[in-house]
Amino acid sequence: MPKTTARAAGALALLLAGSATLSACASDPTAAKSSDGKSGGAVTVGLTYIPNIQFAPFYVAESKGFYKEAGLKVTLRHHSFTDDLFGALTAGQEDVVYAGGDEMLQARAKDVPVVDIATLYHTYPVAMLVPQDSPIHTIADLRGHSVGTPGPYGETYFGLLAQLKAGGLTTKDVDVQHIGFTQQAALIGKKVDAVMGYLNNDAVQFQQAGLAVRPVEGAGGASALPLVAAGLGATRTTLDKRGDDVRKFVAATLRGMQYTVDHPDEAVTISKSYIPGMNDQKQQDSALAVLRATAPLMQPPATGKPGLNDPATWDRMAAFMQEQGLIEKPATPAEAFSNDYLP
């Protein structure tokens, strides 16, 4: 998507502090140059939102020295609210970008040559949330009711369309309201009957606000949705010219992700130095709750391995997104992802 998308949509409710940009790592002018003119081992990763606890695996990988041990000089480059999601990547200002697999497929349909090289969330993080006492227990029960979503874009909207399809409904069967990033206020104020939100984000915020909510999911739950969640993307040019560096980066990032899952308290402590305003105990407690809710989403299936892209899910997603009008022209899923850069 061209502007603030699912990364911002999911992260906005997670916001723990004000905007700030991490300073770039200084490059060594004497370092060997790769074929694209960049210093060997220098990798700039686009984190598609301002400093936030959702990026803890990257902060951990840098702070614990995982990138350095891999021989990399990594710059964490945070985006602003208005940055084009893939603009810096295609301009050569970033080597890797953090984005949804669905967003990458949508971008490829617009001729952006991005390739998903590792899935970080193995369970799609979006769900339909309703109050605990709601009469809505299945997606089919939503018929004639209202549901709020930030807007007709990003993971929350993709998830809504997928949930409706799973329940045998379309947007014509429900009252879809674009409520911006006000899910909590809209549901508490009974302006809508349900909202689309993040299991590791909005659900946590509702709990901390004292409102009991529960997810309403189709058969198979979030894991059955024909959507690929957040991962790492790079252009084919970068992969061809700097494949070894990309492999090292992916391995070190997955190491940081697992460390975050295993040590959430330490991950919050590390993140304090990256996220302005995180010295407040309430914010730290909220961040810890988010990380604990995120851990199950990052776990690969029993038969898979960390980072693995599932070809069957990509095929289903391509068909679904084309059917729903979410991509402008047919996309070839096999060209949109690669498992060749996993450790």
Long-range contacts (C-beta under 8 A, 24 or more apart in sequence): 1-85, 1-103, 1-106, 1-107, 1-153, 1-154, 2-84, 2-85, 3-82, 3-83, 3-84, 3-85, 4-81, 4-82, 4-83, 5-48, 5-85, 5-99, 5-100, 5-103, 5-153, 5-154, 6-99, 6-100, 6-102, 6-103, 6-153, 6-154, 6-155, 6-156, 6-158, 7-48, 7-49, 7-79, 7-85, 7-98, 7-99, 7-100, 7-103, 7-154, 7-230, 8-48, 8-49, 8-81, 8-154, 9-150, 9-151, 9-153, 9-154, 9-155, 9-156, 9-181, 10-54, 10-125, 10-126, 10-154, 10-155, 10-156, 10-198, 10-201, 11-49, 11-50, 11-52, 11-54, 11-201, 12-150, 12-181, 13-181, 13-183, 13-184, 13-197, 13-198, 13-201, 13-202, 13-205, 14-52, 14-53, 14-54, 14-198, 14-201, 14-290, 15-50, 15-52, 16-52, 16-53, 16-275, 16-277, 16-278, 16-283, 16-286, 16-287, 17-51, 17-275, 17-276, 17-277, 17-278, 17-283, 18-50, 18-276, 18-277, 19-50, 19-51, 19-80, 19-81, 20-50, 20-51, 20-78, 20-276, 21-50, 21-51, 21-77, 21-78, 21-80, 22-51, 22-75, 22-76, 22-77, 22-78, 22-274, 24-75, 24-77, 25-73, 25-74, 25-75, 27-73, 28-73, 31-73, 34-241, 34-242, 34-245, 35-241, 35-242, 36-92, 36-237, 36-238, 36-241, 36-242, 38-95, 38-242, 39-73, 40-245, 41-71, 41-72, 41-73, 41-245, 41-248, 42-72, 42-73, 42-75, 43-67, 43-72, 43-73, 43-74, 43-75, 43-95, 43-96, 43-245, 43-246, 43-249, 44-74, 44-75, 44-77, 44-93, 44-94, 44-95, 44-96, 45-74, 45-75, 45-76, 45-77, 45-94, 45-95, 45-96, 45-97, 45-98, 45-232, 45-249, 46-77, 46-79, 46-88, 46-89, 46-94, 46-96, 46-97, 46-98, 47-76, 47-77, 47-78, 47-79, 47-98, 48-79, 48-83, 48-85, 48-97, 48-98, 48-99, 49-78, 49-79, 50-78, 50-79, 50-80, 50-81, 51-78, 51-274, 51-275, 51-276, 52-275, 53-268, 53-271, 53-275, 53-287, 53-290, 53-291, 54-290, 54-294, 55-98, 55-271, 55-274, 56-260, 56-267, 56-268, 56-270, 56-271, 56-287, 56-291, 57-120, 57-253, 57-256, 57-257, 57-259, 57-260, 57-267, 58-98, 58-253, 58-256, 59-256, 59-267, 59-270, 59-271, 59-273, 59-274, 60-256, 60-257, 60-259, 60-260, 60-266, 60-267, 60-270, 60-271, 61-252, 61-253, 61-255, 61-256, 61-257, 61-259, 62-256, 63-270, 63-273, 64-256, 64-259, 64-270, 66-252, 66-253, 66-255, 66-256, 66-259, 67-249, 67-252, 69-252, 70-248, 70-249, 70-251, 70-252, 71-248, 72-245, 72-248, 72-249, 72-252, 74-249, 74-252, 76-274, 86-112, 86-114, 86-233, 89-114, 89-233, 89-234, 89-235, 90-114, 90-235, 95-234, 95-238, 95-242, 95-245, 95-246, 95-249, 96-232, 96-233, 96-234, 96-238, 96-246, 96-249, 97-232, 97-233, 97-234, 98-230, 98-231, 98-232, 98-233, 99-230, 99-231, 99-233, 100-154, 100-155, 100-227, 100-228, 100-229, 100-230, 100-231, 101-227, 101-228, 101-229, 101-230, 101-231, 101-309, 101-314, 101-317, 101-336, 101-337, 102-155, 102-158, 102-227, 102-228, 102-229, 102-317, 102-321, 102-326, 103-154, 103-155, 104-231, 104-233, 104-336, 104-337, 105-228, 105-314, 105-317, 105-318, 105-321, 105-327, 105-331, 105-333, 105-336, 106-321, 106-326, 106-327, 108-331, 108-335, 108-336, 109-327, 109-328, 109-329, 109-330, 109-331, 110-328, 113-235, 113-236, 113-237, 114-233, 114-234, 114-235, 115-233, 115-234, 115-235, 115-236, 115-239, 115-335, 115-336, 115-337, 115-338, 116-228, 116-231, 116-232, 116-233, 116-309, 116-336, 116-337, 116-338, 117-231, 117-232, 117-233, 117-234, 117-239, 117-246, 117-250, 117-337, 117-338, 117-340, 117-341, 117-342, 118-231, 118-232, 118-250, 118-253, 118-254, 118-307, 118-309, 118-341, 118-342, 119-228, 119-229, 119-230, 119-231, 119-307, 119-308, 119-309, 119-310, 120-229, 120-230, 120-231, 120-232, 120-253, 120-254, 120-257, 120-298, 120-307, 121-229, 121-230, 121-231, 121-297, 121-298, 122-229, 122-297, 122-298, 122-299, 122-300, 122-301, 122-304, 123-222, 123-223, 123-229, 123-296, 123-297, 123-299, 124-155, 124-159, 124-222, 124-223, 124-225, 124-227, 124-228, 124-229, 125-155, 125-198, 125-199, 125-200, 125-201, 125-222, 125-229, 125-230, 125-294, 125-297, 126-155, 126-156, 126-158, 126-159, 126-196, 126-197, 126-198, 126-199, 126-222, 126-225, 127-159, 127-196, 127-197, 127-198, 127-199, 127-203, 127-215, 127-216, 127-217, 127-222, 128-159, 128-160, 128-163, 128-194, 128-195, 128-196, 128-215, 128-216, 128-217, 129-183, 129-187, 129-194, 129-195, 129-196, 129-197, 129-202, 129-203, 129-206, 129-213, 129-214, 129-215, 129-216, 130-187, 130-193, 130-194, 130-213, 130-214, 130-216, 131-187, 131-211, 131-212, 131-213, 132-212, 132-213, 132-214, 134-193, 134-194, 134-214, 136-193, 136-194, 136-216, 137-216, 138-167, 138-216, 138-218, 139-163, 139-164, 139-166, 139-167, 139-168, 139-169, 139-216, 139-217, 139-218, 140-167, 140-168, 140-169, 141-216, 142-167, 142-169, 142-173, 142-174, 142-193, 142-194, 142-216, 143-169, 143-173, 143-174, 144-173, 144-174, 144-175, 145-174, 145-175, 145-193, 145-194, 146-174, 146-175, 146-176, 146-177, 146-191, 146-192, 146-193, 146-194, 147-174, 147-175, 147-176, 147-177, 147-192, 147-193, 147-194, 147-195, 147-196, 148-177, 148-178, 148-179, 148-182, 148-183, 148-186, 148-187, 148-191, 148-192, 148-194, 148-195, 148-196, 149-176, 149-177, 149-178, 149-179, 149-195, 149-196, 150-178, 150-179, 150-180, 150-181, 150-183, 150-196, 151-178, 151-180, 152-178, 155-198, 155-227, 155-229, 156-196, 156-197, 156-198, 157-196, 158-227, 158-321, 158-326, 159-196, 159-225, 159-227, 160-196, 161-320, 161-324, 161-326, 162-225, 162-226, 162-227, 162-320, 163-216, 163-217, 163-218, 163-225, 165-320, 165-324, 166-218, 166-219, 166-224, 166-225, 167-218, 184-209, 184-211, 187-211, 187-213, 199-293, 199-297, 200-290, 200-293, 200-294, 200-297, 201-290, 201-293, 203-293, 204-286, 204-289, 204-290, 204-293, 205-286, 207-289, 208-286, 208-289, 223-301, 226-313, 226-316, 226-317, 226-319, 226-320, 227-313, 227-317, 227-320, 228-309, 228-310, 228-313, 228-314, 228-317, 228-337, 229-297, 231-307, 231-309, 239-338, 239-341, 243-340, 243-341, 246-341, 247-341, 247-342, 247-343, 250-307, 250-341, 250-342, 250-343, 251-342, 251-343, 254-306, 254-307, 254-342, 254-343, 257-298, 257-306, 258-306, 260-291, 261-294, 261-295, 261-298, 261-299, 264-288, 264-291, 264-292, 264-295, 267-291, 305-342, 306-342, 307-339, 307-342, 307-343, 308-339, 308-342, 309-337, 309-338, 309-339, 311-337
